Amino acid sequence: WYRRLNTVNDVVNRAFENNRALGFSIRCLQGEIMVGCTDSDACNYNATANLDDSSCTYATTWYIDADGDGLGESGTSQSACNQPNGFVADSSDNCDNMTATNYNDAGNVACEYPVCGTPVVTFDNHDYTTIAIGDDCWFAENLRTTIYEDGSPVLYSNYNDDPANVDTYGRLYNWHHHTSLNNLCPTGWHVSAFDEWETMINHLGGTTDAGGELKESGTTHWSDPNTLATNESGFTALPGGSLDSDGNFSGLGTVAHFWTSISVSPVLAMSYKLNHDSGDASPAMVFQYSNRCSVRCVED
């Protein structure tokens, strides 16, 4: 059987031909047509579609809405298909963070934070940025030194023994460095003390608010949902995890542990803990001295 068109009329006829040696024109037909978005970079990409229907949608830039007024800050954003918690599409907010130097400046401006007298400190061939929070000056990144102030070597760990983690999360140190005669921080700086953490936490609104203001915003380094994270303080806390006394690494991406100077027994000390699923900051973790955690330096 075959279909036949002719010049006499517009009827499509079905005809039968016994002679299979005759030649006829052939048209190919595609399999089942599935209509949808065929761009794999689109939010609504349809892997089964073979015919694009121009319905593709793409990730939107969302801006942090720290004060919940529906307007975002242009300086802190992330790209996502769905609206992240605490973010909005409108970036026209002024700086509404009271810790910023340009608080309430008019117009679409990113918050700018106070810096210390020495905005950059070089130690062990690395430049550390600093940040003023309240009356104290802090390193704005985790310590990564391999030497003490006097140049002697330090015992440390890289998370998972992988040097690639150092650039982002710094290194992990045990608590004995708090009582060491050698200073783990550069000249003019020291390992953060418990009362300095308390002062900073209170300055940022207390334990239930400070965690979010200390954590780096977004989920580039913190695991989802990174609850209430705004980094309004400029501290940029990162989840560097820890190493326990049995040699087990844990918490990269989900937990930031920072040593404090408080010892609660001959073998145990306190650390401040920030979680990916909480906006709290409190000295809630007791570790053995031999455990290794992140360290921040404070100016003398």
Rosetta blueprint (number, residue, H / E / L):
1 W L
2 Y E
3 R E
4 R E
5 L L
6 N L
7 T L
8 V L
9 N L
10 D L
11 V L
12 V L
13 N E
14 R E
15 A E
16 F L
17 E L
18 N L
19 N L
20 R L
21 A L
22 L L
23 G L
24 F L
25 S L
26 I L
27 R L
28 C L
29 L L
30 Q L
31 G L
32 E L
33 I L
34 M L
35 V E
36 G E
37 C L
38 T L
39 D L
40 S L
41 D L
42 A L
43 C L
44 N L
45 Y L
46 N L
47 A L
48 T L
49 A L
50 N L
51 L E
52 D E
53 D L
54 S L
55 S L
56 C L
57 T L
58 Y L
59 A L
60 T E
61 T E
62 W E
63 Y E
64 I E
65 D L
66 A L
67 D L
68 G L
69 D L
70 G L
71 L L
72 G L
73 E E
74 S E
75 G E
76 T E
77 S E
78 Q E
79 S E
80 A E
81 C L
82 N L
83 Q L
84 P L
85 N L
86 G L
87 F E
88 V E
89 A L
90 D L
91 S L
92 S L
93 D L
94 N L
95 C L
96 D L
97 N L
98 M L
99 T L
100 A L
101 T L
102 N L
103 Y L
104 N L
105 D L
106 A L
107 G L
108 N L
109 V L
110 A L
111 C L
112 E L
113 Y L
114 P L
115 V L
116 C L
117 G L
118 T L
119 P L
120 V E
121 V E
122 T E
123 F E
124 D L
125 N L
126 H E
127 D E
128 Y E
129 T E
130 T E
131 I E
132 A E
133 I E
134 G L
135 D L
136 D E
137 C E
138 W E
139 F E
140 A L
141 E L
142 N L
143 L L
144 R L
145 T L
146 T L
147 I E
148 Y L
149 E L
150 D L
151 G L
152 S L
153 P E
154 V L
155 L L
156 Y L
157 S E
158 N L
159 Y H
160 N H
161 D H
162 D L
163 P H
164 A H
165 N H
166 V H
167 D H
168 T H
169 Y H
170 G L
171 R L
172 L E
173 Y E
174 N E
175 W H
176 H H
177 H H
178 H H
179 T L
180 S L
181 L L
182 N L
183 N L
184 L L
185 C L
186 P L
187 T L
188 G L
189 W E
190 H E
191 V E
192 S L
193 A L
194 F H
195 D H
196 E H
197 W H
198 E H
199 T H
200 M H
201 I H
202 N H
203 H H
204 L L
205 G L
206 G L
207 T H
208 T H
209 D H
210 A H
211 G H
212 G H
213 E H
214 L H
215 K E
216 E L
217 S L
218 G L
219 T L
220 T L
221 H L
222 W L
223 S L
224 D L
225 P L
226 N L
227 T L
228 L L
229 A L
230 T L
231 N L
232 E L
233 S L
234 G L
235 F L
236 T L
237 A E
238 L L
239 P L
240 G E
241 G E
242 S E
243 L E
244 D L
245 S L
246 D L
247 G L
248 N L
249 F E
250 S E
251 G E
252 L E
253 G L
254 T L
255 V E
256 A E
257 H E
258 F E
259 W E
260 T E
261 S E
262 I E
263 S E
264 V L
265 S L
266 P L
267 V L
268 L E
269 A E
270 M E
271 S E
272 Y E
273 K E
274 L E
275 N E
276 H L
277 D L
278 S L
279 G L
280 D L
281 A L
282 S E
283 P E
284 A E
285 M E
286 V E
287 F E
288 Q E
289 Y L
290 S L
291 N L
292 R E
293 C E
294 S E
295 V L
296 R L
297 C E
298 V E
299 E E
300 D L
